[in-house]
Amino acid sequence: MAPYILKEMFQHLLTRLLSTLILVDLLKKREQHTYDMALIAQKERTIAVNALILGAAFGALAIWLVLIIKGSGNIMIVIAGILLSFGLVQQIVSVGLDTVTMNLGRFMSSWNSILNTLAKHHNTPEWRRLRDETEEIFVFPQIIHALPYNIKENSSVEAITSYLDEHRWELGYPQTIFRHDEKSLLSFSNYAIEILRDRMDVYDRLLTMQQRTGTVNPVVFVAAGTLIWLLS
């Protein structure tokens, strides 16, 4: 699985670079309602390690190129290259983590939107509580209302239930969801909310790591490296 994660992170990095170069967000061109379950199902440690491997690989390559092109004769240039490489590593680690947080955000947005729409079809205290819980999740700015293409706001309960039963494997739900059994629907919905809350915790931790690696610290390395390079 590690090669697949690294491949997806590398492709995401290329997409980000191209988006910057041509001033077009290519990610918005992609299907906004799709997500990669193979990435979403990964453990936090696995995600972080793969992002670090990707960043370290590029950092090592950058240092190697500096040594090959400039040699070790000018120690100041070598030091500048190392500092710049550290900044590069942190930025790439941040983009690697973004590969997963982007997919997690789409996953949670889609499922929370489905549960919210389903809850609006019922008016019992249990369903009103469930609707309130989905609204609480929508408070997070990264979680948006984004229904799958085959589910609409006015879709029938039967149509929504059919989708739920077909895709319940994404949440690891083992039981069949019956269309005309409200108890079955409510049981799944409560289970799904707990899964979303669990994934939200994972998302928050990954986002915190991503923000720490991609904000202030890389600028310090890049600025110091650039200054030394100019002075050498």
C-alpha positions in Angstrom: 0.0 0.0 0.0 2.9 2.4 0.7 3.8 2.6 -3.1 0.2 3.5 -3.8 0.1 6.2 -1.2 3.4 7.7 -2.4 2.2 7.6 -6.0 -1.0 9.5 -5.0 1.0 12.1 -3.0 3.4 12.6 -5.9 0.5 13.1 -8.3 -1.1 15.5 -6.0 2.2 17.4 -5.7 2.4 17.7 -9.5 -1.2 18.9 -9.7 -0.4 21.6 -7.1 2.7 22.7 -8.9 0.8 22.9 -12.3 -2.0 24.8 -10.6 0.5 27.4 -9.4 2.3 27.7 -12.7 -0.7 28.2 -14.9 -2.8 30.0 -12.2 -5.7 27.5 -12.5 -6.8 25.3 -9.7 -6.7 22.0 -11.5 -8.2 20.3 -8.4 -11.4 22.1 -9.0 -11.5 20.5 -12.4 -11.7 17.1 -10.8 -14.8 15.4 -9.6 -15.6 17.2 -6.3 -17.8 14.4 -5.1 -15.3 11.6 -5.4 -12.8 10.4 -2.9 -10.2 7.6 -2.6 -11.2 5.1 0.1 -7.7 3.5 -0.1 -6.3 6.8 1.3 -9.1 7.5 3.7 -8.7 4.1 5.4 -5.0 4.5 6.2 -3.8 5.0 9.7 -2.4 8.4 10.7 1.1 7.1 11.3 1.2 5.5 7.8 0.0 8.8 6.2 2.6 10.8 8.1 5.4 8.4 7.4 4.7 8.4 3.7 4.5 12.2 3.5 7.8 12.3 5.3 9.4 9.8 2.9 8.2 11.8 -0.1 9.6 15.1 1.4 12.9 13.5 2.5 13.4 12.0 -1.0 13.1 15.4 -2.6 15.2 17.0 0.1 18.0 14.4 -0.4 17.8 14.9 -4.2 18.1 18.7 -3.8 21.2 18.4 -1.5 22.7 15.9 -3.9 22.2 18.2 -6.9 23.9 21.1 -4.9 26.9 18.9 -4.2 27.1 17.7 -7.7 26.7 21.0 -9.4 28.6 23.3 -7.0 30.8 20.8 -5.3 31.9 21.0 -1.6 34.5 23.7 -2.2 32.2 26.6 -1.2 30.9 25.6 2.2 28.5 28.6 2.3 26.7 27.5 -0.8 26.5 23.9 0.6 25.0 25.2 3.8 22.5 27.4 1.9 21.5 24.4 -0.2 20.9 22.3 2.9 18.8 25.0 4.5 16.8 25.5 1.3 16.3 21.7 1.1 14.9 21.6 4.6 12.3 24.2 3.6 11.5 22.2 0.5 11.1 19.0 2.6 8.5 20.7 4.9 6.5 22.1 2.0 6.4 18.7 0.3 5.4 16.9 3.5 2.6 19.5 3.9 1.4 18.8 0.3 1.6 15.0 1.0 -0.6 15.3 4.0 -3.0 17.5 1.9 -3.5 14.5 -0.4 -5.3 12.7 2.4 -7.0 15.7 4.1 -8.6 16.7 0.8 -10.0 13.2 0.3 -11.1 13.0 3.9 -12.9 16.4 3.6 -14.8 15.1 0.5 -15.6 11.9 2.2 -17.1 13.6 5.3 -18.8 16.2 3.3 -20.6 13.6 1.1 -21.7 11.4 4.0 -22.7 14.2 6.3 -24.8 15.7 3.4 -26.5 12.4 2.8 -27.4 11.9 6.5 -28.6 15.5 6.8 -30.9 15.0 3.7 -32.2 11.7 5.1 -32.9 13.2 8.5 -35.0 16.0 6.9 -37.4 13.3 5.6 -38.4 12.4 9.2 -39.8 14.4 12.1 -39.3 12.3 15.2 -37.1 13.4 18.1 -34.4 10.9 17.1 -34.2 12.2 13.6 -34.3 15.8 14.7 -31.3 15.1 17.0 -29.5 13.4 14.1 -30.1 16.4 11.9 -28.8 18.7 14.6 -25.6 16.6 14.8 -25.0 16.9 11.1 -25.5 20.6 11.3 -22.8 20.7 14.0 -20.4 19.0 11.7 -21.2 21.5 8.9 -19.9 24.2 11.2 -16.4 23.1 10.2 -15.5 25.3 7.2 -13.9 22.3 5.3 -17.1 20.3 5.5 -19.5 21.5 2.9 -22.9 20.3 1.6 -22.0 18.1 -1.3 -24.4 15.3 -2.2 -23.4 12.6 -4.6 -24.6 13.1 -8.1 -27.2 10.4 -7.9 -28.7 11.8 -4.7 -30.7 15.1 -4.7 -32.3 17.2 -2.0 -35.7 15.9 -3.1 -34.7 12.3 -3.5 -37.0 9.8 -1.9 -36.1 7.9 1.2 -36.1 4.7 -0.9 -33.5 6.2 -3.3 -31.3 7.4 -0.4 -31.6 4.1 1.3 -30.6 2.2 -1.8 -27.5 4.4 -2.0 -26.7 3.8 1.7 -26.9 0.0 1.3 -24.8 0.0 -1.8 -22.1 2.2 -0.2 -22.3 1.1 3.5 -18.9 -0.8 3.0 -17.2 2.6 3.0 -18.2 3.0 6.7 -17.6 -0.7 7.6 -21.3 -1.3 8.3 -22.0 -5.0 8.2 -25.8 -5.2 8.1 -28.2 -4.8 5.2 -30.2 -1.5 5.4 -33.9 -2.1 4.7 -35.7 0.6 2.8 -39.0 0.4 4.7 -37.5 -0.2 8.2 -37.0 3.1 10.0 -35.3 1.3 12.9 -32.7 -0.1 10.4 -32.2 3.4 8.9 -31.8 5.0 12.3 -29.4 2.4 13.4 -27.2 2.9 10.4 -27.4 6.7 10.6 -26.3 6.7 14.3 -23.5 4.4 13.4 -22.5 6.7 10.5 -22.4 9.8 12.7 -20.0 8.1 15.1 -17.7 7.1 12.2 -17.8 10.7 10.9 -16.9 12.1 14.3 -14.0 9.6 14.5 -12.8 10.6 11.1 -13.2 14.2 12.0 -10.7 13.7 14.9 -8.2 12.1 12.4 -8.8 15.0 10.0 -8.1 17.6 12.7 -4.9 15.9 13.7 -3.7 15.6 10.1 -4.7 19.2 9.3 -2.7 20.4 12.4 0.4 18.5 11.2 -0.1 19.9 7.7 -0.4 23.5 9.0 2.7 23.1 11.2 4.9 21.8 8.3 3.6 24.2 5.6 3.5 27.6 7.3 6.1 29.6 9.2 9.1 27.2 9.6 9.8 26.5 5.9 10.0 30.3 5.3 12.7 30.5 7.9 14.8 27.9 6.2 14.2 29.3 2.7 15.0 32.9 3.9 18.2 31.8 5.7 19.3 29.7 2.8 18.7 32.4 0.2 20.5 35.0 2.3 23.6 32.8 2.7 23.5 32.0 -1.0 23.4 35.7 -1.9 26.3 36.6 0.5 28.5 33.7 -0.6 
